[in-house]
Amino acid sequence: MSRSTAAPKAPVIVPVHSGARLAVRGGAPVSANPVPFMSTALSEADIAAATAVLKSGMLRQAARCAELEKRFGEMSGARHMLTCANGTVALQLAYEALVEPGDEVLVPAWSFIATVAMVVARGATPVFCDALPDTMQVDPADLERRITPRTTAISVTHLYGCPVDIDAVQMIAAKHKLRVIYDAAQAHLSTYRGRGIGEFGDAVTYSLYATKNLATGEGGLLSTNDPGLARTFGLLRSHGETDKYLHERVGYNYRLNDIAAAIGCSRLDRLPEQTAARREAASRYNSMVAAVDGLEGPATTPGAEPVYHLYTVKLDPARFTCTRDEFCAALKAEGVPTAVHYPRPLTRQPALAKFAREPLPVVESLCRRVFCLPMHHDLGAEHFRVVGEALAKVAAAYRA
Ligand SMILES: Cc1ncc(COP(=O)(O)O)c(C=O)c1O
C-alpha cells in the first residue's frame, strides 16, 4: 500500500547558506532566540477553571471528570470514556481487563516504554514487531507473522500522533480472534478514514501528561465501545467498589481529580484549533524538509489524519558527513532545539531486552536517524524562518 507525505500548502523559500560558518563552529547563529520546542503555558481560562475547583473544595473525581469524559468521548468517537491517573495506568487497566497472565501480546518495538511495560506488569509476554520505514508506525505484515497459538491481543501505538493502519490491524485481529488496544497517548483527536480513533478496537488509551497535545499535568483517559468493558474499567479504577465500602473485585485507586479535569476541560475548548495549528506547522515543515536532500518528513498512514504530537524527520547518514546527533547539535546552536524519540528501540531497553527475539532492522535504523523539530500550536512566521534557514545551513555545511 502506498503512503504519502501531506502535500505542502505553500512553497517555502529556503535560502542556502553553503558558505556560512556554523554557529557550532563559532559562526553567527540563524537566531539568537531559540525556537521554543513546545508550548505548555496555561491560559487565564485554564487557571480560572482550576481555581474554581480549588474554591469549591471538591478536589476528588467529580463533575469536572465526568464533563471531560463526556466531551472527549464525543469528540473522539468513543461511547464510553473514563478519566484516570495517567496514560500508563490507562494501559494497565486495559490489559488487566483484556489480557491474561501468560498470554502473548503483539507490541511495537518503536514506542514509549509504557505500551510494553504494562504488558509485562500484567504477567503477559510482549512480542515485538518492527515498524514501517516511511510512516514509522507498526508494520501490520510483521505483526501478523508473529502470531502464535498463545497470542491473544495486539497493542499498538498511534505514534507521534499518526494513526496506525487501523484497517490492517482490525482485519488481522478479526481473522485471528485477537483483542486490540490502541495506545493513543500522543494522538488526541486524530482520525482514521474520517472517523474518530475511539471507534476502533477494544480499548483506546490516552495520556494527559504535561507535554501532551491535551495536558492536565498528570492524567489519562481510557475508552471503549463495550458497556461491559467500560464497567470493568470503572471497577478496576476504583477498588472494585459497587456501593459504599462494597467491593466486587480487587482494583486500584487510579482516579483523576477535578482540579486536573477542570484544566483538561478548559484546554479541550482550544484543542481543535490547536490541532489545526499543528497540522499547518507540519505542512510547512514538509516543504522545508523536502527541499533538503538527505532529510525526509514523516509519511502519513493512508486514510489517517495525524495530529502531530511530534514532527519526526529522518536523516540519511549517507548524504551527510556528520551523525544525526552532530546534525542536531548544530541545529541547536543555530537556534533550533530538537529531541530524539527514541534513541533506542524497546527491544534494547535493559528492562525489556529479555523479550527481544532478534534485532528488528527498521527500528534499528530509525533510532540512528530520527529527530523531532519544535512542534506546537504557538509556532509563528519567525519560527518557521529560523527552522527553514537552520536546516538548509546545517545540511549545506555537512553535505557529503
Ligand atoms: C506512547 C505513550 N504511551 C504511554 C505513555 C504514558 O503516559 P503517562 O506518562 O501519562 O503515564 C506515553 C507518555 O509519554 C506515551 O508517549
The ligand as an SDF file (V2000), in Angstrom:
LIG
                    3D

 16 16  0  0  0  0  0  0  0  0999 V2000
    3.0800    6.2910   23.5300 C   0  0  0  0  0  0  0  0  0  0  0  0
    2.9210    6.5310   25.0020 C   0  0  0  0  0  0  0  0  0  0  0  0
    2.2870    5.6280   25.7530 N   0  0  0  0  0  0  0  0  0  0  0  0
    2.0820    5.7920   27.0650 C   0  0  0  0  0  0  0  0  0  0  0  0
    2.5590    6.9080   27.7160 C   0  0  0  0  0  0  0  0  0  0  0  0
    2.3780    7.0060   29.2030 C   0  0  0  0  0  0  0  0  0  0  0  0
    1.6190    8.0880   29.5840 O   0  0  0  0  0  0  0  0  0  0  0  0
    1.8130    8.7480   31.0450 P   0  0  0  0  0  0  0  0  0  0  0  0
    3.1170    9.4610   31.0480 O   0  0  0  0  0  0  0  0  0  0  0  0
    0.6430    9.6640   31.1710 O   0  0  0  0  0  0  0  0  0  0  0  0
    1.7920    7.6460   32.0510 O   0  0  0  0  0  0  0  0  0  0  0  0
    3.2210    7.9020   26.9850 C   0  0  0  0  0  0  0  0  0  0  0  0
    3.7330    9.1050   27.6480 C   0  0  0  0  0  0  0  0  0  0  0  0
    4.7500    9.6480   27.2840 O   0  0  0  0  0  0  0  0  0  0  0  0
    3.4160    7.7040   25.5910 C   0  0  0  0  0  0  0  0  0  0  0  0
    4.0470    8.6130   24.8440 O   0  0  0  0  0  0  0  0  0  0  0  0
  1  2  1  0
  2  3  1  0
  2 15  2  0
  3  4  2  0
  4  5  1  0
  5  6  1  0
  5 12  2  0
  6  7  1  0
  7  8  1  0
  8  9  2  0
  8 10  1  0
  8 11  1  0
 12 13  1  0
 12 15  1  0
 13 14  2  0
 15 16  1  0
M  END
$$$$
